Amino acid sequence: MAKRRIPPLNALRAFEAAARNLNFGKAGGELNVTRGAISHQVRALEEWVGVELLHRNQNRVVLTDAGRHLLPALEQAFDAIAESVADIHHPDLKGRLAIHAPPTFTSRWLLPRLADFIDAYPQIDLSLHFLPPFSKTLPTDYDVTIEYGGGRWEHRWVHRLTPVDFFPLCSPRLLNSSQWTMRTPSDLRHFTLIHEDDGTAWSHWLSAAGARQVDASKGLYVSSANHALEAALLGLGVALGDQVIMSQDIEEGKLVRPFSYTYPSPAQYYVVCERDRLHMPILRTFVKWLFDAVETPVEI
Protein backbone atom coordinates (compact mmCIF):
# COMPACT_ATOMS: atom_id res chain seq x y z
CA MET A 1 0.00 0.00 0.00
CA ALA A 2 1.34 3.42 -0.95
CA LYS A 3 2.17 5.71 1.92
CA ARG A 4 -0.53 8.30 2.55
CA ARG A 5 0.47 11.95 2.13
CA ILE A 6 -1.60 13.65 4.82
CA PRO A 7 -0.92 17.22 6.03
CA PRO A 8 -0.49 17.89 9.76
CA LEU A 9 -3.74 17.32 11.66
CA ASN A 10 -3.60 20.66 13.52
CA ALA A 11 -3.35 22.51 10.21
CA LEU A 12 -6.31 20.58 8.80
CA ARG A 13 -8.43 21.29 11.89
CA ALA A 14 -7.57 24.99 11.77
CA PHE A 15 -8.46 25.26 8.10
CA GLU A 16 -11.72 23.33 8.51
CA ALA A 17 -12.84 25.57 11.39
CA ALA A 18 -11.80 28.78 9.59
CA ALA A 19 -13.43 27.72 6.33
CA ARG A 20 -16.65 26.64 8.01
CA ASN A 21 -16.94 29.84 10.05
CA LEU A 22 -15.34 32.12 7.44
CA ASN A 23 -13.74 33.85 10.38
CA PHE A 24 -10.37 33.24 12.06
CA GLY A 25 -11.55 34.62 15.41
CA LYS A 26 -14.55 32.27 15.61
CA ALA A 27 -12.38 29.35 14.53
CA GLY A 28 -9.89 30.18 17.28
CA GLY A 29 -12.66 30.32 19.87
CA GLU A 30 -13.95 26.94 18.72
CA LEU A 31 -10.50 25.33 19.00
CA ASN A 32 -9.42 27.31 22.09
CA VAL A 33 -6.48 28.98 20.34
CA THR A 34 -5.77 32.52 19.20
CA ARG A 35 -6.75 34.05 15.88
CA GLY A 36 -3.06 34.28 15.04
CA ALA A 37 -2.57 30.57 15.66
CA ILE A 38 -5.37 29.76 13.23
CA SER A 39 -3.84 32.02 10.59
CA HIS A 40 -0.42 30.43 11.10
CA GLN A 41 -1.79 26.90 10.76
CA VAL A 42 -3.76 27.77 7.62
CA ARG A 43 -0.66 29.29 6.01
CA ALA A 44 1.30 26.16 6.93
CA LEU A 45 -1.35 24.02 5.23
CA GLU A 46 -1.29 26.21 2.14
CA GLU A 47 2.47 25.84 1.95
CA TRP A 48 2.14 22.07 2.35
CA VAL A 49 -0.43 21.67 -0.47
CA GLY A 50 1.13 24.39 -2.59
CA VAL A 51 -2.05 26.40 -3.30
CA GLU A 52 -3.99 29.19 -1.63
CA LEU A 53 -7.06 27.91 0.22
CA LEU A 54 -8.44 31.12 1.72
CA HIS A 55 -8.46 34.71 0.51
CA ARG A 56 -7.89 37.15 3.38
CA ASN A 57 -9.37 40.64 3.07
CA GLN A 58 -9.12 42.54 6.38
CA ASN A 59 -11.68 40.76 8.60
CA ARG A 60 -13.27 38.78 5.76
CA VAL A 61 -12.31 35.24 4.80
CA VAL A 62 -13.31 33.82 1.40
CA LEU A 63 -12.74 30.29 0.16
CA THR A 64 -10.77 29.77 -3.03
CA ASP A 65 -11.76 27.05 -5.51
CA ALA A 66 -9.17 24.77 -3.91
CA GLY A 67 -10.54 25.54 -0.45
CA ARG A 68 -14.11 24.76 -1.54
CA HIS A 69 -12.87 21.46 -2.94
CA LEU A 70 -11.07 20.48 0.29
CA LEU A 71 -13.63 21.58 2.90
CA PRO A 72 -16.38 18.93 2.33
CA ALA A 73 -13.86 16.09 2.51
CA LEU A 74 -12.50 17.40 5.82
CA GLU A 75 -15.99 17.87 7.28
CA GLN A 76 -16.94 14.30 6.39
CA ALA A 77 -13.66 12.94 7.76
CA PHE A 78 -13.94 14.78 11.09
CA ASP A 79 -17.61 13.76 11.43
CA ALA A 80 -16.68 10.12 10.82
CA ILE A 81 -13.90 10.31 13.41
CA ALA A 82 -16.24 11.89 16.00
CA GLU A 83 -18.91 9.23 15.43
CA SER A 84 -16.39 6.39 15.67
CA VAL A 85 -14.97 7.74 18.93
CA ALA A 86 -18.48 8.13 20.33
CA ASP A 87 -19.26 4.52 19.41
CA ILE A 88 -16.08 3.34 21.16
CA HIS A 89 -16.92 5.15 24.40
CA HIS A 90 -20.69 4.62 24.30
CA PRO A 91 -21.40 1.47 22.28
CA ASP A 92 -24.71 0.80 24.04
CA LEU A 93 -26.07 4.35 23.98
CA LYS A 94 -28.60 3.85 21.23
CA GLY A 95 -32.31 4.48 21.24
CA ARG A 96 -34.89 7.23 21.44
CA LEU A 97 -35.67 9.74 24.18
CA ALA A 98 -38.93 11.68 24.43
CA ILE A 99 -38.33 15.08 26.04
CA HIS A 100 -41.15 17.40 27.05
CA ALA A 101 -40.35 21.03 27.91
CA PRO A 102 -41.90 24.51 27.81
CA PRO A 103 -41.59 26.04 24.32
CA THR A 104 -39.61 29.08 25.49
CA PHE A 105 -37.10 26.90 27.31
CA THR A 106 -36.80 24.65 24.26
CA SER A 107 -36.26 27.43 21.73
CA ARG A 108 -34.13 29.77 23.88
CA TRP A 109 -32.03 27.34 25.92
CA LEU A 110 -32.24 23.73 24.78
CA LEU A 111 -32.04 23.98 20.98
CA PRO A 112 -29.02 26.33 20.90
CA ARG A 113 -27.06 23.79 22.99
CA LEU A 114 -28.40 20.54 21.59
CA ALA A 115 -25.76 20.19 18.86
CA ASP A 116 -23.19 19.33 21.54
CA PHE A 117 -25.29 16.41 22.75
CA ILE A 118 -26.07 15.18 19.24
CA ASP A 119 -22.40 15.32 18.28
CA ALA A 120 -21.38 13.39 21.39
CA TYR A 121 -24.15 10.76 21.15
CA PRO A 122 -25.14 10.40 17.49
CA GLN A 123 -26.94 7.08 18.08
CA ILE A 124 -29.47 8.64 20.48
CA ASP A 125 -32.55 9.95 18.69
CA LEU A 126 -34.32 12.78 20.49
CA SER A 127 -37.95 13.79 20.11
CA LEU A 128 -38.95 17.17 21.57
CA HIS A 129 -42.50 17.88 22.69
CA PHE A 130 -44.43 20.84 24.05
CA LEU A 131 -45.24 21.01 27.77
CA PRO A 132 -47.25 24.01 29.00
CA PRO A 133 -45.77 25.96 31.94
CA PHE A 134 -47.39 25.10 35.28
CA SER A 135 -48.76 21.88 33.83
CA LYS A 136 -50.89 19.92 36.32
CA THR A 137 -50.26 16.57 34.65
CA LEU A 138 -47.26 14.90 33.06
CA PRO A 139 -47.48 13.36 29.59
CA THR A 140 -47.85 9.61 29.43
CA ASP A 141 -45.09 9.08 26.88
CA TYR A 142 -42.26 11.11 28.38
CA ASP A 143 -38.76 9.99 29.30
CA VAL A 144 -37.51 13.35 30.62
CA THR A 145 -39.58 16.41 31.43
CA ILE A 146 -38.25 19.90 32.05
CA GLU A 147 -41.03 21.53 34.01
CA TYR A 148 -41.48 25.21 34.78
CA GLY A 149 -43.45 25.30 38.00
CA GLY A 150 -43.27 24.10 41.57
CA GLY A 151 -41.59 20.73 41.13
CA ARG A 152 -44.22 18.95 43.20
CA TRP A 153 -44.36 15.54 41.57
CA GLU A 154 -44.74 12.66 44.02
CA HIS A 155 -43.03 9.32 43.52
CA ARG A 156 -40.76 10.72 40.81
CA TRP A 157 -37.15 11.84 40.61
CA VAL A 158 -37.31 15.65 40.69
CA HIS A 159 -34.34 17.99 40.79
CA ARG A 160 -34.15 21.75 40.24
CA LEU A 161 -32.07 22.50 37.18
CA THR A 162 -30.86 25.96 38.20
CA PRO A 163 -32.13 28.97 40.19
CA VAL A 164 -34.35 31.39 38.26
CA ASP A 165 -34.42 35.14 38.90
CA PHE A 166 -36.52 37.73 37.06
CA PHE A 167 -35.17 41.05 35.77
CA PRO A 168 -36.22 43.60 33.11
CA LEU A 169 -34.81 43.29 29.61
CA CYS A 170 -35.04 45.51 26.56
CA SER A 171 -33.31 46.08 23.26
CA PRO A 172 -30.46 48.62 23.00
CA ARG A 173 -32.49 50.28 20.24
CA LEU A 174 -35.25 51.12 22.71
CA LEU A 175 -32.82 52.78 25.11
CA ASN A 176 -31.06 54.69 22.35
CA SER A 177 -34.22 55.94 20.62
CA SER A 178 -36.25 56.98 23.67
CA GLN A 179 -36.43 60.55 24.93
CA TRP A 180 -36.49 59.10 28.45
CA THR A 181 -33.61 57.62 30.41
CA MET A 182 -33.81 54.39 32.36
CA ARG A 183 -31.58 54.90 35.39
CA THR A 184 -33.86 53.60 38.16
CA PRO A 185 -36.83 51.20 38.23
CA SER A 186 -39.14 54.18 38.69
CA ASP A 187 -38.22 55.34 35.18
CA LEU A 188 -40.18 52.39 33.82
CA ARG A 189 -43.30 54.56 34.08
CA HIS A 190 -42.19 56.15 30.80
CA PHE A 191 -41.90 52.83 28.96
CA THR A 192 -44.27 50.10 27.78
CA LEU A 193 -44.27 47.03 30.01
CA ILE A 194 -44.63 43.75 28.14
CA HIS A 195 -46.75 41.14 29.95
CA GLU A 196 -47.04 37.41 29.37
CA ASP A 197 -49.53 37.04 32.25
CA ASP A 198 -52.19 39.22 33.87
CA GLY A 199 -49.62 41.70 35.19
CA THR A 200 -48.76 39.75 38.34
CA ALA A 201 -45.08 39.22 37.51
CA TRP A 202 -44.44 42.90 36.84
CA SER A 203 -46.42 43.87 39.93
CA HIS A 204 -44.20 41.66 42.13
CA TRP A 205 -40.97 42.89 40.56
CA LEU A 206 -41.89 46.58 40.74
CA SER A 207 -43.05 46.28 44.34
CA ALA A 208 -39.86 44.48 45.37
CA ALA A 209 -37.75 47.05 43.52
CA GLY A 210 -39.51 49.95 45.28
CA ALA A 211 -41.11 51.36 42.13
CA ARG A 212 -44.67 51.47 43.39
CA GLN A 213 -45.54 54.54 41.32
CA VAL A 214 -45.25 52.51 38.11
CA ASP A 215 -48.63 51.16 37.00
CA ALA A 216 -48.03 47.43 36.53
CA SER A 217 -51.41 46.91 34.87
CA LYS A 218 -50.63 48.94 31.76
CA GLY A 219 -48.65 47.86 28.73
CA LEU A 220 -48.59 45.28 25.99
CA TYR A 221 -50.14 41.88 26.73
CA VAL A 222 -49.04 38.80 24.80
CA SER A 223 -49.89 35.12 25.06
CA SER A 224 -46.51 33.55 25.85
CA ALA A 225 -43.00 34.16 27.14
CA ASN A 226 -41.67 33.67 23.62
CA HIS A 227 -43.89 36.45 22.31
CA ALA A 228 -42.90 38.73 25.18
CA LEU A 229 -39.23 38.28 24.45
CA GLU A 230 -39.72 38.70 20.71
CA ALA A 231 -41.56 41.96 21.42
CA ALA A 232 -38.64 43.11 23.57
CA LEU A 233 -36.17 42.21 20.81
CA LEU A 234 -38.22 44.34 18.39
CA GLY A 235 -37.99 47.33 20.74
CA LEU A 236 -41.70 47.39 21.60
CA GLY A 237 -41.10 47.71 25.33
CA VAL A 238 -39.52 46.16 28.41
CA ALA A 239 -40.08 42.49 29.28
CA LEU A 240 -39.29 40.38 32.31
CA GLY A 241 -36.87 37.55 31.59
CA ASP A 242 -34.51 35.27 33.43
CA GLN A 243 -30.87 34.22 33.18
CA VAL A 244 -31.75 30.76 31.87
CA ILE A 245 -33.67 31.47 28.70
CA MET A 246 -32.12 34.88 27.92
CA SER A 247 -28.43 34.14 28.45
CA GLN A 248 -27.61 33.91 24.74
CA ASP A 249 -29.45 37.11 23.75
CA ILE A 250 -27.72 38.99 26.57
CA GLU A 251 -24.29 37.63 25.65
CA GLU A 252 -24.83 38.62 22.01
CA GLY A 253 -25.96 42.12 22.99
CA LYS A 254 -29.44 41.73 21.51
CA LEU A 255 -30.99 42.49 24.88
CA VAL A 256 -29.64 44.47 27.81
CA ARG A 257 -30.40 44.66 31.51
CA PRO A 258 -31.09 48.28 32.46
CA PHE A 259 -31.04 47.45 36.19
CA SER A 260 -29.05 44.99 38.27
CA TYR A 261 -31.90 44.22 40.68
CA THR A 262 -33.36 40.70 40.39
CA TYR A 263 -36.41 39.09 41.92
CA PRO A 264 -36.56 35.35 42.69
CA SER A 265 -39.09 33.61 40.51
CA PRO A 266 -41.82 31.73 42.40
CA ALA A 267 -41.49 29.03 39.71
CA GLN A 268 -38.32 27.18 38.76
CA TYR A 269 -37.10 24.78 36.08
CA TYR A 270 -37.17 21.18 37.30
CA VAL A 271 -36.02 17.99 35.61
CA VAL A 272 -38.53 15.18 36.20
CA CYS A 273 -38.09 11.45 35.48
CA GLU A 274 -39.79 8.24 36.56
CA ARG A 275 -37.64 6.66 39.27
CA ASP A 276 -37.88 3.17 37.82
CA ARG A 277 -36.41 4.42 34.52
CA LEU A 278 -33.33 6.13 35.91
CA HIS A 279 -31.34 2.97 35.30
CA MET A 280 -31.62 3.55 31.53
CA PRO A 281 -28.15 4.59 30.28
CA ILE A 282 -29.44 6.98 27.62
CA LEU A 283 -31.79 8.69 30.08
CA ARG A 284 -29.05 9.09 32.70
CA THR A 285 -26.68 10.40 30.04
CA PHE A 286 -29.11 13.08 28.89
CA VAL A 287 -30.00 14.16 32.42
CA LYS A 288 -26.32 14.42 33.35
CA TRP A 289 -25.69 16.47 30.20
CA LEU A 290 -28.48 18.88 31.19
CA PHE A 291 -26.96 19.54 34.60
CA ASP A 292 -23.41 19.74 33.25
CA ALA A 293 -24.62 22.42 30.82
CA VAL A 294 -25.72 24.66 33.72
CA GLU A 295 -22.75 23.60 35.86
CA THR A 296 -24.99 22.21 38.59
CA PRO A 297 -23.80 19.08 40.41
CA VAL A 298 -26.36 16.31 40.62
CA GLU A 299 -26.53 12.73 41.83
CA ILE A 300 -28.65 10.36 39.80
C-alpha positions in Angstrom: 0.0 0.0 0.0 1.3 3.4 -0.9 2.2 5.7 1.9 -0.5 8.3 2.5 0.5 11.9 2.1 -1.6 13.7 4.8 -0.9 17.2 6.0 -0.5 17.9 9.8 -3.7 17.3 11.7 -3.6 20.7 13.5 -3.3 22.5 10.2 -6.3 20.6 8.8 -8.4 21.3 11.9 -7.6 25.0 11.8 -8.5 25.3 8.1 -11.7 23.3 8.5 -12.8 25.6 11.4 -11.8 28.8 9.6 -13.4 27.7 6.3 -16.7 26.6 8.0 -16.9 29.8 10.0 -15.3 32.1 7.4 -13.7 33.8 10.4 -10.4 33.2 12.1 -11.6 34.6 15.4 -14.6 32.3 15.6 -12.4 29.4 14.5 -9.9 30.2 17.3 -12.7 30.3 19.9 -14.0 26.9 18.7 -10.5 25.3 19.0 -9.4 27.3 22.1 -6.5 29.0 20.3 -5.8 32.5 19.2 -6.8 34.0 15.9 -3.1 34.3 15.0 -2.6 30.6 15.7 -5.4 29.8 13.2 -3.8 32.0 10.6 -0.4 30.4 11.1 -1.8 26.9 10.8 -3.8 27.8 7.6 -0.7 29.3 6.0 1.3 26.2 6.9 -1.3 24.0 5.2 -1.3 26.2 2.1 2.5 25.8 2.0 2.1 22.1 2.3 -0.4 21.7 -0.5 1.1 24.4 -2.6 -2.0 26.4 -3.3 -4.0 29.2 -1.6 -7.1 27.9 0.2 -8.4 31.1 1.7 -8.5 34.7 0.5 -7.9 37.2 3.4 -9.4 40.6 3.1 -9.1 42.5 6.4 -11.7 40.8 8.6 -13.3 38.8 5.8 -12.3 35.2 4.8 -13.3 33.8 1.4 -12.7 30.3 0.2 -10.8 29.8 -3.0 -11.8 27.1 -5.5 -9.2 24.8 -3.9 -10.5 25.5 -0.5 -14.1 24.8 -1.5 -12.9 21.5 -2.9 -11.1 20.5 0.3 -13.6 21.6 2.9 -16.4 18.9 2.3 -13.9 16.1 2.5 -12.5 17.4 5.8 -16.0 17.9 7.3 -16.9 14.3 6.4 -13.7 12.9 7.8 -13.9 14.8 11.1 -17.6 13.8 11.4 -16.7 10.1 10.8 -13.9 10.3 13.4 -16.2 11.9 16.0 -18.9 9.2 15.4 -16.4 6.4 15.7 -15.0 7.7 18.9 -18.5 8.1 20.3 -19.3 4.5 19.4 -16.1 3.3 21.2 -16.9 5.1 24.4 -20.7 4.6 24.3 -21.4 1.5 22.3 -24.7 0.8 24.0 -26.1 4.4 24.0 -28.6 3.9 21.2 -32.3 4.5 21.2 -34.9 7.2 21.4 -35.7 9.7 24.2 -38.9 11.7 24.4 -38.3 15.1 26.0 -41.2 17.4 27.1 -40.4 21.0 27.9 -41.9 24.5 27.8 -41.6 26.0 24.3 -39.6 29.1 25.5 -37.1 26.9 27.3 -36.8 24.6 24.3 -36.3 27.4 21.7 -34.1 29.8 23.9 -32.0 27.3 25.9 -32.2 23.7 24.8 -32.0 24.0 21.0 -29.0 26.3 20.9 -27.1 23.8 23.0 -28.4 20.5 21.6 -25.8 20.2 18.9 -23.2 19.3 21.5 -25.3 16.4 22.7 -26.1 15.2 19.2 -22.4 15.3 18.3 -21.4 13.4 21.4 -24.2 10.8 21.1 -25.1 10.4 17.5 -26.9 7.1 18.1 -29.5 8.6 20.5 -32.6 10.0 18.7 -34.3 12.8 20.5 -38.0 13.8 20.1 -38.9 17.2 21.6 -42.5 17.9 22.7 -44.4 20.8 24.1 -45.2 21.0 27.8 -47.2 24.0 29.0 -45.8 26.0 31.9 -47.4 25.1 35.3 -48.8 21.9 33.8 -50.9 19.9 36.3 -50.3 16.6 34.7 -47.3 14.9 33.1 -47.5 13.4 29.6 -47.9 9.6 29.4 -45.1 9.1 26.9 -42.3 11.1 28.4 -38.8 10.0 29.3 -37.5 13.3 30.6 -39.6 16.4 31.4 -38.2 19.9 32.1 -41.0 21.5 34.0 -41.5 25.2 34.8 -43.4 25.3 38.0 -43.3 24.1 41.6 -41.6 20.7 41.1 -44.2 18.9 43.2 -44.4 15.5 41.6 -44.7 12.7 44.0 -43.0 9.3 43.5 -40.8 10.7 40.8 -37.1 11.8 40.6 -37.3 15.6 40.7 -34.3 18.0 40.8 -34.2 21.7 40.2 -32.1 22.5 37.2 -30.9 26.0 38.2 -32.1 29.0 40.2 -34.3 31.4 38.3 -34.4 35.1 38.9 -36.5 37.7 37.1 -35.2 41.1 35.8 -36.2 43.6 33.1 -34.8 43.3 29.6 -35.0 45.5 26.6 -33.3 46.1 23.3 -30.5 48.6 23.0 -32.5 50.3 20.2 -35.3 51.1 22.7 -32.8 52.8 25.1 -31.1 54.7 22.3 -34.2 55.9 20.6 -36.3 57.0 23.7 -36.4 60.5 24.9 -36.5 59.1 28.4 -33.6 57.6 30.4 -33.8 54.4 32.4 -31.6 54.9 35.4 -33.9 53.6 38.2 -36.8 51.2 38.2 -39.1 54.2 38.7 -38.2 55.3 35.2 -40.2 52.4 33.8 -43.3 54.6 34.1 -42.2 56.2 30.8 -41.9 52.8 29.0 -44.3 50.1 27.8 -44.3 47.0 30.0 -44.6 43.7 28.1 -46.8 41.1 30.0 -47.0 37.4 29.4 -49.5 37.0 32.3 -52.2 39.2 33.9 -49.6 41.7 35.2 -48.8 39.7 38.3 -45.1 39.2 37.5 -44.4 42.9 36.8 -46.4 43.9 39.9 -44.2 41.7 42.1 -41.0 42.9 40.6 -41.9 46.6 40.7 -43.0 46.3 44.3 -39.9 44.5 45.4 -37.7 47.1 43.5 -39.5 49.9 45.3 -41.1 51.4 42.1 -44.7 51.5 43.4 -45.5 54.5 41.3 -45.3 52.5 38.1 -48.6 51.2 37.0 -48.0 47.4 36.5 -51.4 46.9 34.9 -50.6 48.9 31.8 -48.7 47.9 28.7 -48.6 45.3 26.0 -50.1 41.9 26.7 -49.0 38.8 24.8 -49.9 35.1 25.1 -46.5 33.5 25.9 -43.0 34.2 27.1 -41.7 33.7 23.6 -43.9 36.5 22.3 -42.9 38.7 25.2 -39.2 38.3 24.5 -39.7 38.7 20.7 -41.6 42.0 21.4 -38.6 43.1 23.6 -36.2 42.2 20.8 -38.2 44.3 18.4 -38.0 47.3 20.7 -41.7 47.4 21.6 -41.1 47.7 25.3 -39.5 46.2 28.4 -40.1 42.5 29.3 -39.3 40.4 32.3 -36.9 37.6 31.6 -34.5 35.3 33.4 -30.9 34.2 33.2 -31.7 30.8 31.9 -33.7 31.5 28.7 -32.1 34.9 27.9 -28.4 34.1 28.4 -27.6 33.9 24.7 -29.4 37.1 23.7 -27.7 39.0 26.6 -24.3 37.6 25.6 -24.8 38.6 22.0 -26.0 42.1 23.0 -29.4 41.7 21.5 -31.0 42.5 24.9 -29.6 44.5 27.8 -30.4 44.7 31.5 -31.1 48.3 32.5 -31.0 47.5 36.2 -29.0 45.0 38.3 -31.9 44.2 40.7 -33.4 40.7 40.4 -36.4 39.1 41.9 -36.6 35.4 42.7 -39.1 33.6 40.5 -41.8 31.7 42.4 -41.5 29.0 39.7 -38.3 27.2 38.8 -37.1 24.8 36.1 -37.2 21.2 37.3 -36.0 18.0 35.6 -38.5 15.2 36.2 -38.1 11.5 35.5 -39.8 8.2 36.6 -37.6 6.7 39.3 -37.9 3.2 37.8 -36.4 4.4 34.5 -33.3 6.1 35.9 -31.3 3.0 35.3 -31.6 3.6 31.5 -28.2 4.6 30.3 -29.4 7.0 27.6 -31.8 8.7 30.1 -29.1 9.1 32.7 -26.7 10.4 30.0 -29.1 13.1 28.9 -30.0 14.2 32.4 -26.3 14.4 33.4 -25.7 16.5 30.2 -28.5 18.9 31.2 -27.0 19.5 34.6 -23.4 19.7 33.2 -24.6 22.4 30.8 -25.7 24.7 33.7 -22.7 23.6 35.9 -25.0 22.2 38.6 -23.8 19.1 40.4 -26.4 16.3 40.6 -26.5 12.7 41.8 -28.6 10.4 39.8 
